[in-house]
Amino acid sequence: MKEKIGEYFIRLEQLSLEQAEEILRVQNTLEPHKKFGEIALDLGFITKDDLEKAIENI
């Protein structure tokens, strides 16, 4: 099974569990059309380079 992007960032310690939970809260309530990585980027938790690297490695 393919690793989820949030799990990837937590495993690499680029996101805390609390940050991942905040991203999911935003996704579920305010931005259901946005992907997890996009919201993490919008909130400043990761960089564009981090997101691109994750997409390549997952």
Contact map, one row per residue, 1 for C-alpha under 8 A:
1110000000000000000000000000000000000000000000000000000000
1111000000000000000000000000000000000000000000000000000001
1111101100000000000000000000000000000000000000000000000001
0111111100000000000000000000000000000000000000000000000001
0011111110000000000000000000000000011000000000000000011001
0001111111000010000100000000000000011000000000000000000000
0011111111100000000000000000000000000000000000000000000000
0011111111110000000000000000000000000000000000000000010001
0000111111111110000000000000000000000000000000000000010000
0000011111111111100100000000000000000000000000000000000000
0000001111111100000000000000000000000000000000000000000000
0000000111111110000000000000000000000000000000000000000000
0000000011111111000000000000000000000000000000000000000000
0000000011111111000000000000000000000000000011000000000000
0000010011011111101100000000000000000000000011000000000000
0000000001001111111100000000000000000000000000000000000000
0000000001000011111110000000000000000000000000000000000000
0000000000000001111111000000000000000000000000000000000000
0000000000000011111111100000000000000000000010000000000000
0000010001000011111111110000000000000000000000000000000000
0000000000000000111111111000000000000000000000000000000000
0000000000000000011111111100000000000000000000000000000000
0000000000000000001111111110000000010011000000000000000000
0000000000000000000111111111000000010000000000000000000000
0000000000000000000011111111110000000000000000000000000000
0000000000000000000001111111111100000010000000000000000000
0000000000000000000000111111111111110010000000000000000000
0000000000000000000000011111111100000000000000000000000000
0000000000000000000000001111111100000000000000000000000000
0000000000000000000000001111111100000000000000000000000000
0000000000000000000000000111111111000000000000000000000000
0000000000000000000000000111111111100000000000000000000000
0000000000000000000000000010001111100000000000000000000000
0000000000000000000000000010001111110110000000000000000000
0000000000000000000000000010000111111110000000000000000000
0000110000000000000000110010000001111111000000000000000000
0000110000000000000000000000000000111111100000000010000000
0000000000000000000000000000000001111111110000000000000000
0000000000000000000000100110000001111111111000000000000000
0000000000000000000000100000000000011111111111000000000000
0000000000000000000000000000000000001111111111110010000000
0000000000000000000000000000000000000111111110000000000000
0000000000000000000000000000000000000011111111000000000000
0000000000000000000000000000000000000001111111100000000000
0000000000000110001000000000000000000001111111100000000000
0000000000000110000000000000000000000001101111110110000000
0000000000000000000000000000000000000000100111111110000000
0000000000000000000000000000000000000000100001111111000000
0000000000000000000000000000000000000000000000111111100000
0000000000000000000000000000000000000000000001111111110000
0000000000000000000000000000000000001000100001111111111000
0000000000000000000000000000000000000000000000011111111100
0000000000000000000000000000000000000000000000001111111110
0000100110000000000000000000000000000000000000000111111111
0000100000000000000000000000000000000000000000000011111111
0000000000000000000000000000000000000000000000000001111111
0000000000000000000000000000000000000000000000000000111111
0111100100000000000000000000000000000000000000000000011111
